[in-house]
């Protein structure tokens, strides 16, 4: 068990670093690849290759009766969770999106409070929610009123990030309660396949295949999302979630925005000023208040 804990913390550190870089990769992939196809291709390919590799190494594929639960997890965490973030980045800068997704522990707190065996809401939680919400308002308000007019596209992007947070939070709480004997890496492979197929169905209904194109930049970004973001990042997340408290795992959302904002500023010249710093600090402070535990 001690070895599993060490590996789980190593996996958590990997999630903290890797997922902070994927916001930039998504933004670059969006230059030529339609939004739902980014995740659909990413997760279907990554999941199929990972499942095949594990099967060749002798790992058992989950039985068919376990597939509905894995499919639900894939659709919640990858279809809604990741799909919502990709959709948002069409109108929201990658660094802003990462800060908005840092509100995810708020949603986890709400989901857990609604469960019979989950964590209860406290005054501290409400205080954290208020501080974090203030940070989000400071971050997005000038863009919502860009040019003196309400920016519906930007507002929809903000809403999409919060829907993504809700889907990811429900899926994470459910994943934490999956059978203890389940192989976490093989389970993540099946979840990626189901989540990718979910996004491919949406992409097909939206007619995105006609718009699919690749440039050297977008292809490199998509391959990065397949290999590093999915194989390494998502598998590490599921493994960490299996062996660590959910409140500990969710601390990755403190670190992702810092990496995403810096990369967005350096590579894509996204806005980075006093407002972004203050708003980001308030969001992260709110998360810290929510997640603080008295001894």
VEXVEXRO-341785 format. One record per residue (C-alpha): x negated, y, z; residue in three letters. Coordinates in Angstrom, 1 decimal. Example, Ala and Ser with C-alpha at 12.3 -4.5 7.8 and 13.67 -1.06 7.14 Angstrom:
# VEXVEXRO-341785
(site (-12.3, -4.5, 7.8), "Ala")
(site (-13.7, -1.1, 7.1), "Ser")
# end
This chain:
# VEXVEXRO-341785
(site (0.0, 0.0, 0.0), "Unk")
(site (-2.9, 2.3, 0.7), "Unk")
(site (-4.2, 1.8, -2.8), "Unk")
(site (-0.8, 2.6, -4.2), "Unk")
(site (-0.6, 5.8, -2.3), "Unk")
(site (-4.0, 6.9, -3.6), "Unk")
(site (-2.9, 6.1, -7.1), "Unk")
(site (0.4, 7.9, -6.5), "Unk")
(site (-1.4, 11.1, -5.4), "Unk")
(site (-3.8, 10.8, -8.4), "Unk")
(site (-0.7, 10.5, -10.6), "Unk")
(site (0.8, 13.6, -9.0), "Unk")
(site (-2.3, 15.7, -9.6), "Unk")
(site (-2.2, 14.6, -13.2), "Unk")
(site (1.4, 15.8, -13.5), "Unk")
(site (0.5, 19.1, -11.9), "Unk")
(site (-2.1, 19.8, -14.6), "Unk")
(site (-0.7, 18.1, -17.7), "Unk")
(site (2.8, 19.4, -17.5), "Unk")
(site (1.6, 23.0, -17.1), "Unk")
(site (0.0, 22.7, -20.6), "Unk")
(site (3.1, 21.2, -22.3), "Unk")
(site (5.0, 24.5, -22.3), "Unk")
(site (2.4, 25.9, -24.6), "Unk")
(site (2.4, 22.8, -26.8), "Unk")
(site (6.3, 22.9, -27.1), "Unk")
(site (6.1, 26.6, -28.1), "Unk")
(site (3.6, 25.8, -30.9), "Unk")
(site (5.5, 22.7, -32.0), "Unk")
(site (8.6, 24.9, -32.4), "Unk")
(site (6.8, 26.8, -35.2), "Unk")
(site (7.9, 24.2, -37.7), "Unk")
(site (9.7, 21.4, -35.9), "Unk")
(site (13.4, 21.8, -34.9), "Unk")
(site (14.0, 21.7, -31.1), "Unk")
(site (15.8, 18.4, -30.6), "Unk")
(site (13.4, 16.5, -33.0), "Unk")
(site (10.4, 17.6, -30.9), "Unk")
(site (11.6, 15.6, -27.9), "Unk")
(site (13.4, 12.9, -30.0), "Unk")
(site (10.2, 12.0, -31.9), "Unk")
(site (8.0, 12.6, -28.9), "Unk")
(site (9.7, 10.3, -26.5), "Unk")
(site (10.8, 7.6, -29.0), "Unk")
(site (7.3, 7.1, -30.3), "Unk")
(site (5.6, 7.4, -26.9), "Unk")
(site (8.1, 5.0, -25.3), "Unk")
(site (8.0, 2.4, -28.0), "Unk")
(site (4.1, 2.3, -28.2), "Unk")
(site (3.8, 2.2, -24.4), "Unk")
(site (6.4, -0.6, -24.1), "Unk")
(site (4.6, -2.6, -26.8), "Unk")
(site (1.2, -2.2, -25.2), "Unk")
(site (2.5, -3.3, -21.8), "Unk")
(site (4.3, -6.3, -23.3), "Unk")
(site (1.1, -7.3, -25.0), "Unk")
(site (-0.6, -7.2, -21.7), "Unk")
(site (1.9, -9.5, -20.2), "Unk")
(site (4.3, -7.1, -18.4), "Unk")
(site (7.9, -8.2, -18.4), "Unk")
(site (10.5, -6.0, -20.2), "Unk")
(site (13.4, -5.1, -17.9), "Unk")
(site (16.4, -7.3, -18.3), "Unk")
(site (19.3, -6.1, -20.4), "Unk")
(site (21.5, -5.6, -17.3), "Unk")
(site (19.0, -3.0, -16.1), "Unk")
(site (19.1, -1.0, -19.4), "Unk")
(site (22.2, 1.1, -18.6), "Unk")
(site (20.5, 2.6, -15.5), "Unk")
(site (17.3, 3.2, -17.5), "Unk")
(site (19.3, 4.7, -20.3), "Unk")
(site (21.1, 7.1, -17.9), "Unk")
(site (17.8, 8.2, -16.5), "Unk")
(site (16.3, 8.8, -19.9), "Unk")
(site (19.3, 10.9, -21.0), "Unk")
(site (19.4, 12.9, -17.8), "Unk")
(site (15.7, 13.5, -17.3), "Unk")
(site (14.5, 13.6, -21.0), "Unk")
(site (17.6, 14.3, -23.0), "Unk")
(site (19.0, 17.1, -20.8), "Unk")
(site (15.9, 17.9, -18.7), "Unk")
(site (13.3, 18.2, -21.4), "Unk")
(site (15.7, 18.9, -24.2), "Unk")
(site (17.0, 22.0, -22.3), "Unk")
(site (13.5, 23.3, -21.8), "Unk")
(site (12.6, 22.9, -25.5), "Unk")
(site (15.8, 24.6, -26.5), "Unk")
(site (15.1, 27.5, -24.1), "Unk")
(site (11.6, 28.1, -25.5), "Unk")
(site (13.2, 29.2, -28.8), "Unk")
(site (14.1, 32.5, -27.2), "Unk")
(site (12.2, 32.4, -23.8), "Unk")
(site (8.3, 32.8, -23.7), "Unk")
(site (6.6, 29.6, -22.5), "Unk")
(site (5.3, 31.1, -19.3), "Unk")
(site (8.8, 32.5, -18.5), "Unk")
(site (10.3, 29.1, -19.1), "Unk")
(site (7.8, 27.5, -16.7), "Unk")
(site (8.7, 30.0, -14.0), "Unk")
(site (12.4, 29.5, -14.5), "Unk")
(site (11.9, 25.7, -14.3), "Unk")
(site (10.1, 26.3, -11.0), "Unk")
(site (13.6, 26.7, -9.6), "Unk")
(site (14.0, 22.9, -9.9), "Unk")
(site (13.4, 22.2, -6.1), "Unk")
(site (16.5, 24.4, -5.5), "Unk")
(site (18.5, 22.0, -7.6), "Unk")
(site (16.9, 19.0, -6.0), "Unk")
(site (18.0, 20.4, -2.6), "Unk")
(site (21.6, 20.8, -3.8), "Unk")
(site (21.7, 17.3, -5.3), "Unk")
(site (20.2, 15.7, -2.2), "Unk")
(site (22.6, 17.6, 0.0), "Unk")
(site (25.5, 16.1, -1.9), "Unk")
(site (24.3, 12.5, -1.4), "Unk")
(site (25.3, 10.5, 1.7), "Unk")
(site (21.6, 9.5, 2.3), "Unk")
(site (20.1, 12.8, 1.0), "Unk")
(site (18.5, 15.7, 2.8), "Unk")
(site (20.9, 18.3, 4.4), "Unk")
(site (21.2, 22.0, 3.5), "Unk")
(site (19.8, 24.3, 6.1), "Unk")
(site (19.6, 28.1, 6.7), "Unk")
(site (16.0, 27.9, 5.5), "Unk")
(site (17.2, 26.4, 2.3), "Unk")
(site (19.7, 29.2, 1.7), "Unk")
(site (17.0, 31.8, 2.5), "Unk")
(site (14.7, 30.2, 0.0), "Unk")
(site (17.4, 30.1, -2.6), "Unk")
(site (18.1, 33.8, -2.1), "Unk")
(site (14.4, 34.7, -2.5), "Unk")
(site (13.8, 32.5, -5.5), "Unk")
(site (17.0, 33.8, -7.2), "Unk")
(site (15.8, 37.4, -6.7), "Unk")
(site (12.6, 36.5, -8.4), "Unk")
(site (14.4, 35.0, -11.4), "Unk")
(site (16.6, 38.2, -11.7), "Unk")
(site (13.5, 40.4, -11.7), "Unk")
(site (11.9, 38.2, -14.3), "Unk")
(site (14.7, 38.0, -16.8), "Unk")
(site (16.8, 41.2, -16.3), "Unk")
(site (14.8, 43.5, -18.6), "Unk")
(site (14.9, 41.0, -21.4), "Unk")
(site (18.6, 40.4, -20.9), "Unk")
(site (19.2, 44.1, -21.4), "Unk")
(site (16.6, 44.5, -24.2), "Unk")
(site (17.1, 47.6, -26.2), "Unk")
(site (20.0, 48.6, -23.9), "Unk")
(site (22.1, 45.7, -25.2), "Unk")
(site (22.9, 42.3, -23.7), "Unk")
(site (20.6, 39.7, -25.2), "Unk")
(site (22.8, 36.7, -25.6), "Unk")
(site (20.0, 34.5, -27.0), "Unk")
(site (17.7, 35.1, -24.1), "Unk")
(site (20.5, 34.6, -21.6), "Unk")
(site (21.4, 31.3, -23.2), "Unk")
(site (17.8, 30.3, -23.0), "Unk")
(site (17.7, 31.1, -19.3), "Unk")
(site (20.9, 29.1, -18.8), "Unk")
(site (19.4, 26.2, -20.7), "Unk")
(site (16.5, 26.0, -18.3), "Unk")
(site (18.8, 25.7, -15.3), "Unk")
(site (20.9, 23.0, -17.0), "Unk")
(site (17.6, 21.2, -17.7), "Unk")
(site (16.7, 21.5, -14.0), "Unk")
(site (20.1, 20.1, -12.9), "Unk")
(site (19.8, 17.1, -15.3), "Unk")
(site (16.2, 16.4, -14.2), "Unk")
(site (17.1, 16.7, -10.5), "Unk")
(site (20.0, 14.3, -10.7), "Unk")
(site (17.8, 11.8, -12.6), "Unk")
(site (14.9, 12.2, -10.1), "Unk")
(site (17.2, 11.5, -7.1), "Unk")
(site (18.6, 8.5, -8.9), "Unk")
(site (15.1, 7.3, -9.9), "Unk")
(site (13.9, 7.5, -6.3), "Unk")
(site (16.7, 5.1, -5.3), "Unk")
(site (15.9, 2.5, -8.0), "Unk")
(site (14.9, -1.1, -6.9), "Unk")
(site (11.5, -1.1, -5.1), "Unk")
(site (10.2, -4.1, -7.2), "Unk")
(site (10.7, -2.4, -10.5), "Unk")
(site (7.5, -1.8, -12.6), "Unk")
(site (7.3, 2.0, -12.7), "Unk")
(site (5.3, 2.3, -15.9), "Unk")
(site (7.4, -0.2, -17.9), "Unk")
(site (10.6, 1.5, -16.6), "Unk")
(site (9.2, 4.9, -17.8), "Unk")
(site (8.6, 3.4, -21.3), "Unk")
(site (12.2, 2.3, -21.5), "Unk")
(site (13.4, 5.7, -20.2), "Unk")
(site (11.4, 7.4, -22.9), "Unk")
(site (12.9, 5.3, -25.6), "Unk")
(site (16.5, 5.9, -24.4), "Unk")
(site (15.9, 9.6, -23.9), "Unk")
(site (14.2, 10.0, -27.3), "Unk")
(site (17.1, 8.2, -29.0), "Unk")
(site (19.6, 10.4, -27.2), "Unk")
(site (17.8, 13.5, -28.6), "Unk")
(site (17.5, 12.0, -32.1), "Unk")
(site (21.3, 11.5, -32.1), "Unk")
(site (21.8, 15.2, -31.2), "Unk")
(site (19.2, 16.2, -33.8), "Unk")
(site (21.0, 14.2, -36.5), "Unk")
(site (24.4, 15.7, -35.6), "Unk")
(site (22.8, 19.2, -35.9), "Unk")
(site (21.3, 18.4, -39.3), "Unk")
(site (17.7, 19.0, -38.1), "Unk")
(site (16.1, 16.4, -40.3), "Unk")
(site (16.5, 18.7, -43.3), "Unk")
(site (14.5, 21.4, -41.5), "Unk")
(site (11.7, 19.1, -40.3), "Unk")
(site (8.2, 20.2, -41.4), "Unk")
(site (4.7, 20.0, -40.1), "Unk")
(site (1.7, 22.3, -40.0), "Unk")
(site (-1.6, 21.4, -38.6), "Unk")
(site (-0.8, 23.4, -35.5), "Unk")
(site (2.7, 21.9, -34.9), "Unk")
(site (1.5, 18.3, -35.7), "Unk")
(site (-1.3, 18.6, -33.3), "Unk")
(site (1.0, 20.0, -30.6), "Unk")
(site (3.5, 17.1, -31.2), "Unk")
(site (0.8, 14.5, -31.0), "Unk")
(site (-0.4, 16.1, -27.7), "Unk")
(site (3.1, 15.9, -26.3), "Unk")
(site (3.3, 12.2, -27.3), "Unk")
(site (0.0, 11.2, -25.9), "Unk")
(site (-0.8, 13.5, -23.0), "Unk")
(site (2.6, 14.9, -22.1), "Unk")
(site (4.5, 11.7, -22.3), "Unk")
(site (2.2, 8.7, -22.0), "Unk")
(site (0.1, 10.3, -19.3), "Unk")
(site (2.5, 12.9, -17.8), "Unk")
(site (5.8, 11.2, -17.6), "Unk")
(site (4.4, 7.8, -16.7), "Unk")
(site (2.4, 9.4, -13.9), "Unk")
(site (5.6, 11.3, -12.7), "Unk")
(site (7.6, 8.1, -12.5), "Unk")
(site (4.8, 6.3, -10.6), "Unk")
(site (4.4, 9.2, -8.1), "Unk")
(site (8.1, 9.4, -7.6), "Unk")
(site (8.2, 5.7, -6.7), "Unk")
(site (5.6, 5.9, -3.9), "Unk")
(site (5.8, 9.5, -2.6), "Unk")
(site (8.5, 11.6, -1.0), "Unk")
(site (10.6, 13.4, -3.6), "Unk")
(site (9.9, 16.7, -1.8), "Unk")
(site (6.2, 16.1, -2.2), "Unk")
(site (6.4, 15.2, -5.9), "Unk")
(site (8.4, 18.3, -6.6), "Unk")
(site (5.5, 20.5, -5.5), "Unk")
(site (4.1, 20.1, -9.0), "Unk")
(site (6.6, 22.9, -10.0), "Unk")
(site (4.4, 25.3, -7.9), "Unk")
(site (1.4, 24.7, -10.1), "Unk")
(site (2.9, 24.3, -13.6), "Unk")
(site (4.0, 28.0, -14.0), "Unk")
(site (0.5, 29.2, -13.1), "Unk")
(site (-1.1, 27.1, -15.9), "Unk")
(site (1.7, 27.8, -18.4), "Unk")
(site (1.7, 31.6, -17.8), "Unk")
(site (-2.1, 31.8, -18.2), "Unk")
(site (-2.1, 29.7, -21.3), "Unk")
(site (0.8, 31.6, -22.9), "Unk")
(site (-1.0, 34.9, -22.2), "Unk")
(site (-4.4, 33.7, -23.5), "Unk")
(site (-3.3, 31.7, -26.6), "Unk")
(site (0.0, 33.2, -27.6), "Unk")
(site (-0.4, 36.7, -26.1), "Unk")
(site (2.8, 36.4, -24.2), "Unk")
(site (3.7, 39.3, -21.8), "Unk")
(site (1.8, 39.2, -18.5), "Unk")
(site (2.2, 42.3, -16.2), "Unk")
(site (3.1, 43.3, -12.7), "Unk")
(site (6.8, 42.3, -13.2), "Unk")
(site (5.8, 38.8, -14.2), "Unk")
(site (3.4, 38.5, -11.2), "Unk")
(site (6.0, 39.8, -8.7), "Unk")
(site (8.8, 37.7, -10.1), "Unk")
(site (6.7, 34.5, -10.2), "Unk")
(site (5.5, 35.1, -6.6), "Unk")
(site (9.1, 35.4, -5.4), "Unk")
(site (10.2, 32.3, -7.2), "Unk")
(site (7.4, 30.3, -5.8), "Unk")
(site (7.9, 31.8, -2.4), "Unk")
(site (11.5, 30.7, -2.5), "Unk")
(site (10.5, 27.2, -3.4), "Unk")
(site (8.0, 27.2, -0.6), "Unk")
(site (10.6, 28.3, 1.9), "Unk")
(site (13.0, 25.6, 0.7), "Unk")
(site (10.4, 22.9, 0.9), "Unk")
(site (8.8, 23.9, 4.2), "Unk")
(site (9.4, 21.3, 6.9), "Unk")
(site (9.2, 22.0, 10.6), "Unk")
(site (7.1, 19.5, 12.6), "Unk")
# end
